[in-house]
Amino acid sequence: MQIMISEIKNWMKDAGEIIKEALKKEGLTVDTKTSRKDLVTNLDKQTQDYLIKQILAFDPNAKILGEENGKDQLTDLSGRVFIIDPIDGTMNFVLEHENFCIMIAVYEEGQGVLGFVYDVMKEDFLWGGRDIGVFLNEERVPKPKDCALNEGLLGMNAVMYANNIGNARIMGERSMGVRMSGCAGVELMGMALGKRVGYVSNLAPWDYAAGGILIQALGMKMSNLYGKPLQMNGREQFIAGTPQVYEELLTLSMESLK
């Protein structure tokens, strides 16, 4: 496992350097997918292709689930599966040139084993898993305090908040404040580091797979908005939090069904 960890970290750091060099040279082509706000760039696609090439050279039998280039569906998670988000937070990447992440999760026979979240511009690398612990760069991350919702900041999806989906606005009002970074990797990294007590959003598997492994390794909980296990297939309304916060969020979301 240590060899695989080292390889993945190297691939992701190399991909980050390629992205930074392309930004310096203004080598960015932007297109849209489902709407004008659903952006994709040439670097999203190139980064995913680069990571897949490295993965398959390391493990030719690996399955790939990724956001781009027709890799967004798998029939099952048997065997070893690498789940890739080549640039999480593409809108931030295009308009801010920061607050975006490269993410890879490793699943074995349907179970999350390793997660890697790399904030490219800050060069903050969060990685680890249930059996090895969680690390920021090379420093072990302590288990965050089990805060209540009224003791901390809540990461939030803007559309869910604006439309009070699942009582999202009430969740925000009960927290110390709402933050909307526009990047699941940034929010889940914030949870792991104790900067967020929870996160509410609408996510695809590549958005939550890597960070989800890491927050769960630190004793936090996640599910769909109404407490069901995430299906790893398509977008799902998502909640995560410290044990206390998760239960508070779940209670509020269930109340919205009454």
Secondary structure, DSSP 8 states (H G I E B T S, - for coil): -HHHHHHHHHHHHHHHHHHHHHHHTT---EEESSSTTSEEEHHHHHHHHHHHHHHHHH-TT-EEEESSTT----S---SEEEEEEEEE-HHHHHHTS-S-EEEEEEEETTEEEEEEEEETTTTEEEEEETTTEEEETTEE--------GGGSEEEE-HHHHHTTGGGHHHHHHHSSEEE--S-HHHHHHHHHTTS-SEEEEEE-HHHHHHHHHHHHHTT-EEEETTS----SSS-EEEEEESHHHHHHHHHHHHHTT-
